[in-house]
Amino acid sequence: MLDQHVRTTVSLLGGFRLAVGAETAMVAPGCQRLLAFLALRGTCVRRRLAAGTLWPESSEDRAHASLRSAIARLQRAGRGLVDADPVDICLAERVVVDLRTARHAADSLLAPTPRPLDPESVRTNVALLSRELLPGWYEDWALLEAENWRQLRLHALEALAARLVATRQFGAAAGAALAAVAADPLRESAHVALVEVHLAEGNRSEALRAVERYRRVLHAELGLEPTPHLVGLVAGLHRVAS
Amino acid sequence: MRRVPVGLLVVRAWVEPGSADPLRATIRLTTDTAAGFTKEVSVSEVPAVTEVVLAWLEEIVGDS
């Protein structure tokens, strides 16, 4: 039977996982999709919408039957994960969703007056913001959310790197900038963030190397050169560095 | 029942400010989602995007 005091978490970042306390709970694929969909929506949804979205290739009757089956399986498991009535279905309020925590962290980082950061929250933020949303899921509703999350986390990582530079926490700043580069190696603003970390630290040769690495990647992938803005950041350093 | 493979192609396109060739497009594709994405390419010109899309569609038709 459900223990209301046990923390239940639906994780969507880095892959789907349902955890009850510290234990991973096994969930059938249809139930995983339902939990992930509800976790992404963050609000109650009409059963009709859930059925049509999650089982788009089935007839309406069959999609509703699949939804009823998924709800019944989750309720039989006694975990109290979903609240369902004849019209709506919701993720139970007490269920923690890692994406909500991560989005909150990203929004805080992008706020005009962000809150102070301690080293532990920096580590947690970088770890959360480094993870893809539901990698390997190809449903339309998941792909769109994954791309939205990617954009948000890239902006947040770059903002985090800039804030850490401002407080002279260069190691953590480089970590955040590198996470942004890893998330999208062709996006120039991430490389700019990294170069700015190196320059702020007075590490000119690293800044030059970072530009050179990006130049090679861009040339190999697209046959293009970095923009004058990025090149300008290290212009004049060659003679000094050599 | 025979499973019918479903192809998927996702183009993520953005504009890189300040670049003389500002379009960036990363294309991930597969001819069967059960296998996951099998190819990822990056291009910077519109005709290159359409070329990848056409080749992918032709592969799907050829596989049927």
Interface residues (C-beta under 8 A of the other chain):
Chain A: G136 Y138 L143 E147 L186 R187 E188 E221 L222 G223 L224 T227 P228 H229
Chain B: L8 V10 R12 W14 E16 P17 G18 S19 D21 R24 T26 T33 G36 S42 V43 S44
